Each structure stands twice: as structure tokens, then as C-alpha cells.
Amino acid sequence: MHIGQNVRIIAVPDSVVDEPGFLTRSILIQCIGKVFPIMGFQGELLAIDVGEILGKASYLETIYVEPACVERVSGN
């Protein structure tokens, strides 16, 4: 996988939980089935900008996703 490649969120790990101020699990659940470009990496995690899920500019909210939780979208 590489920066700019589109991926579809297909799963949320059981270990991901919501915490005060960081609703990572809730956001990921809303992202299931949607396609996003990879914006970068943090270790093995993929950085995905998901601000539009919350009605914001895409770059205002970034989540980090395990590669096992996405599928590549063909064409890029």
C-alpha cells in the first residue's frame, strides 16, 4: 500500500474503543464501506483523513487504521 492509494474500511478491531475526546470506534463504524485515500503512515498503521464523516474538512480528523481493516480499491 502507498500514499494516495484508495482503500475501503471493512472492519473495526474489537480493541478500538471510544475515549473522552477521541471517538475513534464510533468514527470507524461510520466509515465502514466508504473509500478514503491513504494520507500517510504511523508505523504499520494507515493514516486516513475522515473529517467529512463529521461534517468537517477531510483533513481536520485523521484516524489510524490497521491494514487488516481495509481493502484496496482497484484503479490506483
DSSP file (Angstrom, degrees, kcal/mol; ACC not computed):
  #  RESIDUE AA STRUCTURE BP1 BP2  ACC     N-H-->O    O-->H-N    N-H-->O    O-->H-N    TCO  KAPPA ALPHA  PHI   PSI    X-CA   Y-CA   Z-CA
    1    1 A M              0   0    0      0, 0.0     2,-0.3     0, 0.0     3,-0.0   0.000 360.0 360.0 360.0 152.7    0.0    0.0    0.0
    2    2 A H    >   -     0   0    0      4,-0.0     3,-2.0    38,-0.0    36,-0.3  -0.950 360.0 -76.7-144.7 161.5    1.1    3.5   -0.7
    3    3 A I  T 3  S+     0   0    0     -2,-0.3    36,-0.2     1,-0.3     3,-0.1  -0.349 117.5  24.7 -58.7 135.0    0.2    7.1    0.0
    4    4 A G  T 3  S+     0   0    0     34,-3.1    -1,-0.3     1,-0.3     2,-0.2   0.153  88.9 129.1  93.5 -17.3   -2.6    8.2   -2.3
    5    5 A Q    <   -     0   0    0     -3,-2.0    33,-2.4    33,-0.1    -1,-0.3  -0.492  59.7-123.1 -71.0 137.9   -4.0    4.7   -2.8
    6    6 A N  E     -A   37   0A   0     67,-0.3    67,-2.3    31,-0.2     2,-0.3  -0.649  32.3-179.4 -83.7 137.4   -7.7    4.4   -2.1
    7    7 A V  E     -AB  36  72A   0     29,-3.0    29,-2.7    -2,-0.3     2,-0.5  -0.965  21.9-135.1-133.4 151.9   -8.8    1.9    0.5
    8    8 A R  E     -AB  35  71A   0     63,-2.8    63,-1.9    -2,-0.3     2,-0.4  -0.917  23.3-125.3-105.9 130.2  -12.3    0.8    1.8
    9    9 A I  E     + B   0  70A   0     25,-1.9    24,-3.4    -2,-0.5    61,-0.3  -0.629  37.8 165.5 -73.0 125.4  -12.8    0.5    5.5
   10   10 A I        +     0   0    0     59,-3.1     2,-0.3    -2,-0.4    60,-0.2   0.514  54.3  17.6-120.8 -10.3  -14.2   -3.0    6.1
   11   11 A A        -     0   0    0     58,-1.3    -1,-0.3    17,-0.0    58,-0.0  -0.992  52.4-140.9-159.2 160.5  -13.8   -3.7    9.8
   12   12 A V        -     0   0    0     -2,-0.3    53,-0.0    -3,-0.1    13,-0.0  -0.992  33.3-123.1-125.6 121.0  -13.2   -2.2   13.3
   13   13 A P    >   -     0   0    0      0, 0.0     3,-1.5     0, 0.0    -2,-0.0  -0.326  15.7-126.6 -62.8 145.0  -11.0   -4.1   15.6
   14   14 A D  T 3  S+     0   0    0      1,-0.3    11,-0.0     3,-0.0     0, 0.0   0.782 108.2  64.6 -60.0 -26.6  -12.5   -5.1   18.9
   15   15 A S  T 3  S+     0   0    0      2,-0.0     2,-0.5     0, 0.0    -1,-0.3   0.654  80.3  94.3 -74.9 -14.5   -9.6   -3.4   20.7
   16   16 A V    <   +     0   0    0     -3,-1.5     2,-0.3     8,-0.1    -4,-0.0  -0.682  56.6 172.5 -82.5 124.2  -10.6    0.1   19.4
   17   17 A V        -     0   0    0     -2,-0.5     7,-0.4     8,-0.1     2,-0.3  -0.886  34.9-106.1-128.8 158.9  -12.7    1.9   21.9
   18   18 A D        -     0   0    0     -2,-0.3     5,-0.2     6,-0.2     3,-0.0  -0.640  36.7-175.6 -79.8 142.0  -14.1    5.4   22.3
   19   19 A E  B >   -C   22   0B   0      3,-2.8     3,-2.5    -2,-0.3     5,-0.1  -0.929  43.6 -73.0-131.7 158.4  -12.5    7.6   24.9
   20   20 A P  T 3  S+     0   0    0      0, 0.0     3,-0.0     0, 0.0     0, 0.0  -0.310 123.3   4.9 -53.6 123.7  -13.4   11.1   26.1
   21   21 A G  T 3  S+     0   0    0     -2,-0.0     2,-0.4     1,-0.0    -3,-0.0   0.280 123.0  76.1  84.5 -11.5  -12.5   13.5   23.2
   22   22 A F  B <   +C   19   0B   0     -3,-2.5    -3,-2.8     1,-0.0     2,-1.0  -0.815  51.3 176.7-135.2  92.8  -11.5   10.6   20.9
   23   23 A L     >  +     0   0    0     -2,-0.4     4,-2.6    -5,-0.2     5,-0.2  -0.304  24.7 147.4 -92.9  51.0  -14.4    8.8   19.4
   24   24 A T  H  >  +     0   0    0     -2,-1.0     4,-2.7    -7,-0.4    -1,-0.2   0.890  68.6  47.3 -57.3 -47.1  -12.3    6.5   17.3
   25   25 A R  H  > S+     0   0    0     -3,-0.3     4,-2.4     1,-0.2    -1,-0.2   0.942 113.2  48.2 -62.6 -47.8  -14.6    3.5   17.4
   26   26 A S  H  > S+     0   0    0      1,-0.2     4,-1.6     2,-0.2    -1,-0.2   0.898 113.6  47.6 -60.1 -42.0  -17.7    5.5   16.6
   27   27 A I  H  X S+     0   0    0     -4,-2.6     4,-1.2     2,-0.2    -1,-0.2   0.929 110.8  51.0 -66.0 -45.0  -16.0    7.2   13.7
   28   28 A L  H  X S+     0   0    0     -4,-2.7     4,-0.9    -5,-0.2     3,-0.4   0.893 106.8  54.3 -60.7 -39.4  -14.6    4.0   12.3
   29   29 A I  H >< S+     0   0    0     -4,-2.4     3,-0.7     1,-0.2    -1,-0.2   0.902 107.9  50.0 -60.8 -40.2  -18.1    2.4   12.4
   30   30 A Q  H 3< S+     0   0    0     -4,-1.6    -1,-0.2     1,-0.2    -2,-0.2   0.752 108.2  55.4 -68.3 -23.1  -19.4    5.3   10.3
   31   31 A C  H >< S+     0   0    0     -4,-1.2     3,-2.6    -3,-0.4   -22,-0.5   0.621  75.7 122.0 -85.2 -14.7  -16.6    4.8    7.8
   32   32 A I  T << S+     0   0    0     -4,-0.9   -22,-0.2    -3,-0.7     3,-0.1  -0.262  82.8  12.9 -56.7 129.4  -17.3    1.1    7.1
   33   33 A G  T 3  S+     0   0    0    -24,-3.4    -1,-0.3     1,-0.3     2,-0.2   0.264 103.3 114.6  89.4 -10.6  -17.9    0.6    3.4
   34   34 A K    <   -     0   0    0     -3,-2.6   -25,-1.9   -25,-0.2     2,-0.4  -0.608  62.0-127.3 -95.0 156.1  -16.6    4.1    2.5
   35   35 A V  E     +A    8   0A   0    -27,-0.2   -27,-0.2    -2,-0.2   -29,-0.1  -0.854  30.1 169.6-107.7 135.3  -13.4    4.7    0.4
   36   36 A F  E     -A    7   0A   0    -29,-2.7   -29,-3.0    -2,-0.4     2,-0.3  -0.976  32.4-114.8-138.9 149.5  -10.6    7.0    1.5
   37   37 A P  E     -A    6   0A   0      0, 0.0    12,-0.6     0, 0.0     2,-0.5  -0.620  35.4-109.5 -81.3 147.3   -7.1    7.7    0.2
   38   38 A I  E     -D   48   0C   0    -33,-2.4   -34,-3.1   -36,-0.3    10,-0.2  -0.656  32.4-174.3 -72.9 125.6   -4.1    6.8    2.4
   39   39 A M  E     -     0   0C   0      8,-3.1     2,-0.3    -2,-0.5     9,-0.2   0.632  56.9 -49.1 -98.4 -17.6   -2.6   10.0    3.6
   40   40 A G  E     -D   47   0C   0      7,-0.9     7,-2.8   -38,-0.1     2,-0.3  -0.978  57.0 -93.1 171.4-168.2    0.4    8.6    5.4
   41   41 A F  E     -D   46   0C   0     -2,-0.3     2,-0.4     5,-0.2     5,-0.2  -0.977   9.8-165.4-137.4 148.3    1.7    6.0    7.8
   42   42 A Q  E >  S-D   45   0C   0      3,-2.2     3,-2.1    -2,-0.3     2,-0.3  -0.882  77.8 -54.7-129.7  99.9    2.4    5.8   11.5
   43   43 A G  T 3  S-     0   0    0     -2,-0.4    -1,-0.0     1,-0.3     0, 0.0  -0.552 121.6 -21.8  62.8-125.9    4.4    2.6   11.9
   44   44 A E  T 3  S+     0   0    0     -2,-0.3    -1,-0.3    -3,-0.1     2,-0.2   0.514 118.1 102.3 -90.1  -6.4    2.3   -0.1   10.3
   45   45 A L  E <  S-D   42   0C   0     -3,-2.1    -3,-2.2    21,-0.1     2,-0.4  -0.516  70.2-128.3 -81.6 146.4   -0.9    1.9   10.7
   46   46 A L  E     -DE  41  65C   0     19,-3.1    19,-2.6    -5,-0.2     2,-0.6  -0.794  15.7-135.9 -92.7 132.2   -2.5    3.8    7.7
   47   47 A A  E     -DE  40  64C   0     -7,-2.8    -8,-3.1    -2,-0.4    -7,-0.9  -0.800  26.8-178.0 -88.7 122.8   -3.4    7.4    8.2
   48   48 A I  E     -DE  38  63C   0     15,-2.8    15,-2.7    -2,-0.6     2,-0.6  -0.987  22.5-138.8-125.6 125.6   -6.9    8.2    6.8
   49   49 A D  E     + E   0  62C   0    -12,-0.6    13,-0.3    -2,-0.4    10,-0.2  -0.754  30.5 164.5 -85.6 122.1   -8.4   11.6    6.8
   50   50 A V    >>  +     0   0    0     11,-3.1     3,-1.8    -2,-0.6     4,-0.5   0.087  27.2 125.1-128.1  22.1  -12.1   11.3    7.7
   51   51 A G  G >4> +     0   0    0      7,-2.2     5,-2.4    10,-0.7     3,-1.6   0.821  68.6  66.3 -54.8 -34.1  -13.3   14.8    8.6
   52   52 A E  G >45S+     0   0    0      1,-0.3     3,-1.2     3,-0.2    -1,-0.3   0.776  90.1  65.1 -62.6 -24.7  -16.1   14.6    6.1
   53   53 A I  G <45S+     0   0    0     -3,-1.8    -1,-0.3     1,-0.3    -2,-0.2   0.825 108.3  41.2 -62.7 -30.1  -17.8   11.9    8.2
   54   54 A L  G <<5S-     0   0    0     -3,-1.6    -1,-0.3    -4,-0.5    -2,-0.2   0.225 125.0-101.2-102.9  12.2  -18.2   14.5   10.9
   55   55 A G  T < 5S+     0   0    0     -3,-1.2    -3,-0.2     1,-0.3     2,-0.2   0.738  88.1 111.1  76.9  22.7  -19.2   17.3    8.6
   56   56 A K  S   <S-     0   0    0     -5,-2.4    -1,-0.3    -6,-0.1     2,-0.1  -0.626  82.4 -69.8-116.3 175.4  -15.8   19.0    8.6
   57   57 A A    >   -     0   0    0     -2,-0.2     3,-2.0     1,-0.1     4,-0.3  -0.479  53.3-115.8 -62.3 141.0  -13.0   19.4    6.0
   58   58 A S  G >  S+     0   0    0      1,-0.3    -7,-2.2    -7,-0.2     3,-1.3   0.857 111.1  55.1 -49.8 -45.8  -11.5   16.0    5.4
   59   59 A Y  G 3  S+     0   0    0      1,-0.3    -1,-0.3   -10,-0.2     3,-0.1   0.568  89.3  77.9 -71.0  -8.9   -8.0   16.9    6.8
   60   60 A L  G <  S+     0   0    0     -3,-2.0     2,-0.4     1,-0.2    -1,-0.3   0.657  97.8  41.5 -78.1 -14.2   -9.4   18.0   10.2
   61   61 A E    <   -     0   0    0     -3,-1.3   -11,-3.1    -4,-0.3   -10,-0.7  -0.974  68.1-179.8-135.5 121.2   -9.9   14.5   11.5
   62   62 A T  E     -E   49   0C   0     -2,-0.4     2,-0.3   -13,-0.3   -13,-0.2  -0.963   3.5-171.8-120.6 135.9   -7.4   11.7   11.0
   63   63 A I  E     -E   48   0C   0    -15,-2.7   -15,-2.8    -2,-0.4     2,-0.5  -0.875  19.1-133.3-119.7 159.3   -7.7    8.1   12.2
   64   64 A Y  E     -E   47   0C   0     -2,-0.3     2,-0.4   -17,-0.2   -17,-0.2  -0.964  26.5-169.3-117.0 125.0   -5.0    5.4   12.1
   65   65 A V  E     -E   46   0C   0    -19,-2.6   -19,-3.1    -2,-0.5     5,-0.1  -0.891  24.0-117.8-122.3 140.7   -6.2    2.0   10.8
   66   66 A E    >   -     0   0    0     -2,-0.4     3,-2.3   -21,-0.2     4,-0.2  -0.529  29.0-122.5 -70.3 140.5   -4.7   -1.4   10.8
   67   67 A P  G >  S+     0   0    0      0, 0.0     3,-1.5     0, 0.0    -1,-0.1   0.798 111.1  64.8 -54.8 -29.5   -4.1   -2.7    7.2
   68   68 A A  G 3  S+     0   0    0      1,-0.3    -2,-0.0     3,-0.0    -3,-0.0   0.649  94.9  60.9 -68.3 -13.8   -6.3   -5.8    8.1
   69   69 A C  G <  S+     0   0    0     -3,-2.3   -59,-3.1   -59,-0.1   -58,-1.3   0.351 103.2  56.1 -95.9   4.6   -9.2   -3.4    8.5
   70   70 A V  E <   -B    9   0A   0     -3,-1.5     2,-0.4   -61,-0.3   -61,-0.2  -0.887  63.9-148.4-130.9 162.3   -9.2   -2.1    4.9
   71   71 A E  E     -B    8   0A   0    -63,-1.9   -63,-2.8    -2,-0.3     2,-0.1  -0.990  30.7-109.3-127.2 144.1   -9.3   -3.5    1.4
   72   72 A R  E     -B    7   0A   0     -2,-0.4     2,-0.6   -65,-0.2   -65,-0.2  -0.420  24.8-137.8 -68.0 143.3   -7.5   -2.0   -1.6
   73   73 A V    >   -     0   0    0    -67,-2.3     3,-0.5    -2,-0.1   -67,-0.3  -0.918  25.9-121.4-102.8 124.1   -9.8   -0.3   -4.2
   74   74 A S  T 3  S+     0   0    0     -2,-0.6    -1,-0.0     1,-0.2   -67,-0.0  -0.182  86.3  58.3 -65.1 156.1   -8.6   -1.2   -7.7
   75   75 A G  T 3         0   0    0    -70,-0.0    -1,-0.2   -69,-0.0     0, 0.0   0.428 360.0 360.0 105.4   1.1   -7.7    1.5  -10.1
   76   76 A N    <         0   0    0     -3,-0.5    -2,-0.1   -70,-0.1    -4,-0.0   0.359 360.0 360.0-149.3 360.0   -4.9    3.2   -8.2
